[in-house]
Every structure is written in C-alpha cells, then in structure tokens.
C-alpha cells in the first residue's frame, strides 16, 4: 500500500480551512454488492452505475430500453472500501479529520471497524474527527450504502394510511430526478459522488468571504395589471432571457469543469442572462457558479424540492436546516446568484393536480400536510436563508398554475398550456406572464443523439427503443 503524500489544498466549501494540509482520497477504492465476495475497482468521485459500467457488469442504461434491465441495481446495497497507510507527519498530528463532501445518500461509514458516520443527505458535507481510530499502517475505510428506494418505501409504509403525494422519494434528501422524471430515466443510484479529504495539522475554520449581490433586486409591486415580477440591475429593469438548468449528466460526477464551460458558453452565445437551477436536481458544483460569475449570467437558485409534499417531522426539518446552512454558506459568495426559491411546482400541484382526491387526503390529513408545507417553505426556509444571506427568497415557483388567470397577473408563471394543455401556438401571444420561469414544447433530440441510443433497425418513430425514450 502506497504511503500518502501531503500536498497542500485550500478547501472551498462550508468546511473551509486556512493553511491546512490534506490528502484527497480518490485512488485505490474497490466496491461490491453488499454480501457478495468479489471486489471490483471503483472511481471516486463516482456512482454505482458508472462503476458497474466501467467493469462491464451492466449494459449501457441509456441504450434502447436497457433502463429496465438495470433497475435491480437500486434494490440492493453496495459497499466501498479503501485501505491506506499514514506517514510519520500525519500520524503524529493531534488533529486529523475526514471531510466527506458528498455521500449519496444513506451510508454507514466505518474506520478500522468503528462506526464513525451515518449519512442521510447527499446535499450535505460531513466532517468527522478520526484521530482516536487511526493506525499507522493498514487503515481501512469502509462505506456501506443502503438502497434509497428500500429506505423511502420503508419510511412511507410506517406512515400508512397517510400517503404523501406523489412519490416516496420525498422522504429522501437526495436528487429527486434520480427517481425518474418526465425528461429522464429512473436510475436512483448511490455512491461517493464528491471528494473525500483527510485533513490534518492546525485546523482553523476560515470565515467565508461573502459577496452579497446588492446590484440585482427583485421587484414585486402592485400595478394596474396585478403585481409585478421583474429584476433590476443597478436600478435599471432588465429583460431576462434564459432557461432552466437541470443536471448536465444523469451520473453527476461525469460532468467536468470544461463541460460546464461549453454549456454555459452556449447559453451566453444565445444571449441568455439568467439560468434557473431547477429544484429537482442538485445544488451545482462550484465550477458552475464560478463560470456564471465570470460570464455575467445571473442564477435563480431553487432549493432541492420538487413535485411532492414533504414530511414535517422534527428529524426531517433538522436535516433540511443543516442542508440549507451548508449550501447557502457554500454558495453565498457568488454574485451570480440573485434569488433563492423554496421549491419547484409544489404549491401549484397541491392546489391543481388533484392530489387530495387521488391520495384520499381530507380533513385532518389534508390540513396537516398543508401546515407542514407552509411551515417549511413559507416560514422556516425563509428564516434560515435570511439569517445567512440578504438576497430575496420566494417560497415556490410558480406562484399560480397556468390554468389560473392570476398566473398571468402576478408572480412567476410556468406556462405548459401549449404542450401539456394541447392549446394552439397562438396562445403564446396572450398567455404571457409577468415572469415566465418555465415554458416550452416537448420535442425529439437531434438525429445524431438518437443514433447514440438506438440500433439502426430501431430508428423509427414507433419502435420500442424510441418509444421508451419518449
């Protein structure tokens, strides 16, 4: 086993340190299915699906309908292991910690057989004092990942007969798109999706420099049409042209800084000046915000809640509070961020999508779920954000659903009448809200993309491979 070197890093996260020596744990990892015998080589950062693909243990889940063939991956547990030695300098340090920047999601972490961490939120970093458990030679770091699907199903079952709309994913602080969305596959996954550092020596927390964005303001004022919703920059109203940003790859660690630059340059070349980081994805990598800062692209930042009613218990709120603290503190120095938003489409869904009837939510059950919603998104999140940052916060997007006339008179609007509502193209002339934060049309991708996920004989509109992706 190779000795660890002691390069210098400046860690730029919530756990930022000055003059800290650290070692990145990104080599010599192995993985296996829980309970099995054979280990295979793993990449860190990575995901279980990419590790299985690299070792040719599953087919490409994006080709044809292979997505169906890999669903078993999410039904079992997975184990990761790394062994390491310590050189004299590290071992003699009084302060030695492990920093986990991202574990996805339910994971028990052991060092030399001792349980040192139980993680339950992929959006939080975790820092653990490991000095008492270390040896100079043959240390073993072992991470046991549990099936997120099994975990949320178990939690939901314990809540019966109460059912939270509209998917058990709402119990997990995990990227919601991984459980399947209208634009992407169901590949729930797990893994060490961000870096792990061993840090040692004189560990002093650094005070994050904050660059509050006072140049850009959200203006919401009563007027002859309703209530305005627009942004001013240096006191001048700005016409916003932009798009919604979803994760650039289903398997998150595959996205590199150069990928962000290519995609953001495309947005810039299209004269976009704002991107909305959508609430069913992730709080993006630092590289994303760095490049937005550089290019002058404003960022509307959702918190990671979308399309479901979330729990209101004490443990869930405590977990979310730590998540908000971690992410706002990590991101608030970016001047590109101009708005924090509580969630994607939940208020609209509760009032317009028929959940009360579908899930038999009446009387006390309905009242409790709505109370939990308002307590989280209208009260607690607003308070937590305000304590850390001075940029504006709104509780949900949109304020009203596109079927409600108020959607065109006040707040932001998601207009899906043209596609989902089967309305005519001409409706774009009249269904224009005060700020249209979502609109569009479902469409096929470019033909060169279709060629990547289909066999030649399947390149017909009604073929099984095409229909599965549709």
N, C-alpha and C positions, 0 to 999 in steps of 0.2 A: 504494500500500500504506500503510495507516494506521500511524502510529507507536505503539509500545507505551507504555501508561501504566504507572505504577509504584505500584500500590496496595499496602497492607500486608496480609500474610496471616500467620497463625500456623498452620503446617502441623502437623497432629496425626497423625503416622504414625511409623513407625520412624525415618524421616528427619525428625525434628522439629528446628526451629531457633528460636533466640531472636533477636528484633529483626532479622528477615530481610525484605528487600524481594523481592517475587516478582511474576510475571505468569502468569496462567493461560492456557494455550494451548487455548482452547475455541472459537475462531472461525476462519473463513476456511480451513477444511480442504476438500480435494477428494479423491475416490477414483476408482479404475477397476480393472477386471480387468487383471491383470498381462499385459503385452504388447499391450494394446489402445490405441487412440488417444484416445478421448474421456473427459474427466473429468466427474464429477458432484459436486454439493455433498454434503458429509458432516457429520454431527453428532459432536462429541467432547465427553464420552464417548458411545460408541455401539457398534454392532456392524455387521458387513457386511450382515446380513439387514435390520436396521432402516433402514440407508442405502439398500439396494435397494428396500425397500418405499416409503420416502419419495419416491424418484424414479420410482416405478411401473415398476420393472424386473423385479419378480417378483410373483406373486399372493400373497394372504394365505395363509401356510403352514398356518394353523390352520383354514381353511375347508374342509369336506368332506375330500377326500384330497389336497389341494394339497401336503401334505408331500412326497409322492412327486415332485412337479413341480419342487421346488427343491433336490433332492439334488446337482445339478451345482454348486451354489454352493460346496460343501465340497471339490470335486475340483480346484479351480484356485487360483491365488494372487491376492492383492489388494494394491493399492498405495494409500497415503495420502500426501498432500503438503500442506505449508503453507509459505508464504513470509512473511517478516517483516523489518522494519527495527528498528534499535536507536536509542534516543535517546542523547544525549551521556552522561547519567549512567550508564546501563547499560554502554555501550561502554567507558567509562573505568574500570570496576570491574576489580580484579585477580582477583576470584573470581566466576566465572559457571558455573553448573551447570544441567543439565536433570534434573528429577526425573520419572520415569515411575511413576505409582502402580499401573498395571496394563496390561500388554500381553498380548493373548490370541491366540496363545501363542508360536508360532515366528516371530520377526520380526528382520530386519536393519534397523538404523536408521542413516541417513546424514545428516550435516550438511555442506552445501556439497560434496557428493561424497565425503566422508570417512566410512568406516565407524566409527561410534562405539559401537555396542552390538549384540550378538547375544543376544536374549532367548529363553528357552526354558521359562518358568514363569509362568503367569498369576497365581499366588498370591504373587509376589514384587514388591517395588518395586525400581526401578533408578535409580541416580544416576550421572551422567556429567559430568566436567569438560569443558566445551566452549569454554573461553576461547581455546585455540590455533586453533580452526577458524572463529571468527566474523568477519564483516564488519559494517560499519556499516549497509550497505544491501543489500537483496535477498538475505537469508539464505534457504536452502532446507532445510527439514526433510522428509526422505523416509523412509517406513517401508514395507518390503516384507514382507507377511505370506505365509507359506507354508502350503499345505494341511496341516492337522494329521492328517487321515486318511492322506494320502500319506506323511507323515513316519513315523507309527507303523507303518504297513504295511511301510515300508522297513526300519525297525529290526527288526520281527518277522521279516521274511524273512531278515535276516542271522543270526538266531539259530537257524534251522532246522537239524536236525529238532526241536529243543526248542521247544515251544509253551507259553506262559504262559496259564493259564485266566484269564478266559474271553473276553477281548476285547482286541484290540491297543491299546485306549485306555490300558491300564495303563502303557504306556511314556511317556505324556504327563502332565506336571504341569499338568493342565487339568481343569476341572469335568467329572466323569465322566458326569453326566446328559446332557451335550450329545451324547454318542454314542448316546443312546437308553436309555430305562428303561421299566419296566412302567407308570409313571404319566405318561410324557411322550414327546414326539416325538424323532426323531433330527435335530437341527439343530446341527451341530458349530460352525460359525461361526469368526470371528476378529474382531479389531478393537481399537481403543483404548478399553478398557472402563472405564478410570478416568482421572482427571485427569492432565494434564502441566503442570508448572510450570517456568518459567525463574526461577531464584533467583540472587541476586547480592548483592554487598556483603560485610559482615563475617559470614561463615557460621560459626556456632559450634554444634556439636551440643548439644542440650538433653538433660538427664538425665530420662528419663520418670518421672513420679511413679507409684509402684506402690501399689495398694490391695489387697494380698493379702487374700483372703477367709478369715479365720480363724473367722468365726462359723458357717460351714456345714462340716460334716465328713461324709465317707462312712464308714459303719460296716460293717465286714465281720468278723464274729466267728463262731466255731463255736458252734452251739447244738443243741438236740435234733432239729431238722429238717434241719440241714445247715450252711450258712454264710449268715449274714445279709447283706443288701444294702439299706441304707437311709440316709437323710440325717438328721443332727441339726443344728438351728439353735439356737445359744446353749445347747447341751446338752440340748435337747428334741427327741425324734423328730418328724419332720414327715411327714404323709401327703401324698404327691406326686400331684397331678393335673395332667396336661399332655398334650403332643402332640409329634410330630416336626415339625420345621420344614424344609421344602425351599424352594428359591428361589421368591420370590413372583411372578416372571415368567421365562419361558424366556429372554427377552432382558434380561439383568441390568441394564443402565443405565436401563431404563424405570422401575425402582422408585425412587420418591422418598420423602423423609422422611415426608411425610404418608401415604403408602401403608403404611409400617411402623407408623405410629401407629394407623391404622384397624385393621389386622390384629392388632396386639398388644393393642389395647383390646378387641377381640372375645375374645381369649384371656383377658384379665383379667376381662371380664364373665362368662365361663363358669367363673370361679373356678379357672382354671389358675394354678399357681405355678411350673411349670418347663417349658421347651421344650428339646428336643434338636436341636441344629443338626446335621443328618444328613450323613454323610461322603461322599456322592456329589454334594454341591452345592458351596458356596463358604464361605469364611470371610466372614461377613456384613459389611455396611457398618457404619461406626461408629455411624450413626443407630440401627441395630437394638439394639446393646448399650447405647447411651445411654438409650433408652426402656425397655429391660428394667431397667436400674439404677433409673430413675425410678419404674417401676411395681412394683418388688419381685419381678419374675419371674426366677427362677433359670435359668441356662443350662448345659446339658450340652453341651460343645463337642467334637464329633468332629474329628479331623484328616481331610483330604480324600482318603480312600482307601476304596474300596467294591467289594465283589463281584468281586475278582480277585486273582491273585498277582502281586506287583510285582517289578521287577528288583532284583538285588543288586550291580550293578557300582559301581565307585568313583564315576563321574560322577553316577549317579543318586542315590547316598547324599549326595554333596556338595551337589547341588541341593536335596534334601529338607531337609538340615540348615540351609541358608540360608533356606528357606521357613519352617521351624519357628522359627528365630530371629526372622525378620521378623514372623511372625504372633503369636507369644507375647509378644514385646516390644510389639507394637502393641496387644494386647488385654488384657494382664495387669492394667492399672489398673482394669478394670471389676469391681466387686464382684459383679455378677450371675453371673459365670462361677464355677461350683462344681466342675467336673470336666473334665479333658481325657481324651479317649478316642482310641485309636490308629486304629481303623478300624470300618467297618460290615460285619459278617457274613462276614468273610474266614476266620476260624478255623473257624466253623461250616461254611462252604462246603467248605473243604479236607477236613474230616472226614466230611461227609454228602452232598455233592452229586455224587459220582461222577466228579470231575474226573480222578483218576488213570487211570481206565479210558477216559474219553472222549478224553483228550489223550495217551494212551499214555505216562503218566509213571510209570516204575517204576525200582526200584533207585537208581542214582546220580542220575538226573534228579530223581526224587521227593525224595530226600534233600537235594539242593542247593536246590531250591525251598523246602522247609520250613525249611532252615537260613537262607536269605535272609529268610524271613518272620520267624523268631524274632529274628534279628539286628536287623531294622528295628523291629518293633513291640514286642517284649518287652525288648529291650536298648537300642538306640540312641535311639529316641524317648523312652523313659522317662528316660534320662540327659540328653538335650537339654532336656526340659521341666524336670527337676529343677534344672538349672543356672540356669534363668531364673525359676522360679515355685515356690511351695510348695503349690499345690493338688494334690489327688490325681490320679493317672493310672492308667487301666486300659488294657490293650493292645487289647481288642476288645469289640464288642457284637454279639450276646450271648456269654456265656461258653460256653454249650452250645446246640445246636439244639433246637427244640421237640419233636423226636421222641425226645430223650434224657431219661430220667427225672430226671437231675441238673439239667436246666433248671428244674425246679420246686423244687429243694432248695438251690441256691446260685447266686450271681451274678445277673446280669440275664437277662431272657428276652425273646425275640421269639416271640410265640405266633401262628402263622398256620395252626393246625390247622382253624379253623372255615371259612375260605375256601379256602386252598390245599389243605388236607388233607381237605376235604369232611366234616368232623366236624359233629356236631349242636350246636345252640345251647346245650344244657345243659352242654356241655364247659367253658363259661366258669366254671361253678361249681367245677370241680375242677382245671382247668388254669390255676391262678393261681400265678405265680412269686413269688420274693422281691421282685423289682422288675421290672415288665413294661414294658420300654422300647420295645416295638412290639407292637401288636395291632390288629385291625380287620376290616373287611369291604369288599370291592370293591363299588362302587355307582355308579349313574348320577348325574350332577350335576343341579342344579336345572333346571327346564324353560327358564327364561329364559337359562341358559347354553347349553343345547342349541340354542336358536334362533339364537345368535350364530355357531355353526359349521356350520349346516346350511341348505339351501334348504327351502322349505315342503314340497315333494313328498318330501323325504328323511327326514322326521321319523317314521320307522317303525323298530322295533327291528332289523329285518333289512336295512335299507338300507345301501348301500355306505359312505356317509358316517358313519353311526352305528357300523357295524362297524369301520371304520378307527380311529375314536377309542377304541373298546372294546379 
